[in-house]
Amino acid sequence: MNIQKMMAQAQAMQSKMQQELEALKVEASSGGGMVTIAMSGTKEILAVRIDPACVDAKDVETLQDLVLAAAREAARRVDEAVQQKTSSMLGILGGR
């Protein structure tokens, strides 16, 4: 395989990967579903849902912790999905 063809194939795969990341959506929750965050494959937060039962003006710290935990879990899930997609694409590029 010549280098130009390989470079073109890699560029096409990179473009496809970017499109897939933009289309990817993950959700993660914390507090038994009290807080849920939807995140795109580019780690843009798309939505935050908070159960009104966990909103307490006297305990804002707990709500903050729940939001942070859900955001971190969503980001971890995006990283995991990206790693899986990258591995599969590298396998294709390598001819496997």
Summary of the structure (lengths in Angstrom):
residues: 96
radius of gyration: 18.6
end to end distance: 14.6
largest distance: 66.1
contacts: 255
relative contact order: 0.17
helix: 60%
strand: 19%
